[in-house]
Structure formats: structure tokens, C-alpha cells
Amino acid sequence: MVSEKIELSECFPFIEKELKEEFLLFGELKSIPKGQYVVKQGSYISFLPIILDGLIKMYAEEDEVEFLLYYIHPGHCCILSFNHLFKQEAVRFSAKTEKETKVLCLPISKVQEWFGKYPSFTQIILKDFQRNYEDLLNTTKQMVCYKVEDRLVNYLTKKAKLQNCNMIQMSHQQIAADLGTSREVVSRITKKLQATELLIQHKRYIELKKPLLA
């Protein structure tokens, strides 16, 4: 309980003491391994996930094609989940852990109550809504305005910064799924980037060169 209080204070230093206590009283703390679903597309949810530690990837699937939406960091909530708390319908996105992640699941009934009761909770929701909106706008802009090669460079750079390491341990198929393209396209562009010395393709990972990360 003490560690959870510390994590809440670090993630949400501005929330009321009473709200923090209610988070701990009514929330369900889950430690979710890497690569597991927090929310799966097509399911129904009755909680709002708050990220205390780790990283979650938000993505959607259409006609068996996946595409990345954005990432959720510690101190943020899944705003798309919040939208479904006020109407019972299947979610149109999935949330999956990128690493072992600690999530505080807040029940729907209390979320609805806190939204009107605590100004700081309303502030969390509005800030996350703005942040996620900007992330989605950026994703859409890249898909419409950028070539696949530029999108791949941006994607790998962001991945490296998220994990604070220039070794990207992902298959070409996984990368292709996030970018909404084919494995063959990713493989072809990766070879091209390697020829220009922007990266090195190893057997099980991609190594980004420092100029790419600058």
C-alpha cells in the first residue's frame, strides 16, 4: 500500500488527498506482463485504467490490419476507455503492454462520481484528452502526408526514445503492423536505410545510429 501511495503521488502530485485515498480504496491494482491486453477491441469495459508504471500501446484493427494510435505513459489514463464508460458498447481499440506495466483500474461508478466531485480528476481527463487528440492528429498527419520511409524513421526514432535504447528488438512484421503496411515494404526500406548508414539490421534487432537519434 505504501508503494502505491508513493507512485500515485509521483504520477499525480496535484490531486486532492481525498481523491488519492479513494483511488487506493476503490481501485484494483494490476501488474500486467509485457505483451498482454489491458483492453481488447470488441470487448466491453467497466473500468478506467490509470498507468502507474510501464508503457501501453494503443492501436486499432480494421479488416485484419492493425495500426498504431499512440502510447500511454505513467501518470496518464486511457481516455478512449473513458469515452466508453458512459455508454455500453464494444470498444473499437486495443491496449497492450509494451513492458511489464502497473495499472490501477478505477470502477465506472466511482469514475462518474469523481468527474463531478473533484476538480483535479476533471483536469486529468481534459489534459489526457488534449494529449491523445494531438497524438492521433500527428498519426493521421504522418499517414496522409509522409512517405512510408519517413514514417518508418520517425517510428524507430520514437521507439528508441521510449525505451531509452537504440536497439529495437522487433520483427519487420511487428513494425509493419504498427505502421499499417506490409512486412515486405518494411524489409525493403530497412535495407535502403542500412545502405545509407542510418541503421544496422542485425539478426534479431535493429540498431539505430546516433545521427538518427539526435
Secondary structure, DSSP 4 states (H G I P E B T S, - for coil): -HHHHHHHHHH-TTS-HHHHHHHHHH-EEEEE-TT-EEE-TT----EEEEEEES-EEEEEEETTEEEEEEEE-TT-B-HHHHHHTTS----S-EEEESS-EEEEEEEHHHHHHHHHH-HHHHHHHHHHHHHHHHHHHHHHHHHHHS-HHHHHHHHHHHHHHHHT-SEE---HHHHHHHHTS-HHHHHHHHHHHHHTTSEEE-SS-EEE-HHHH-
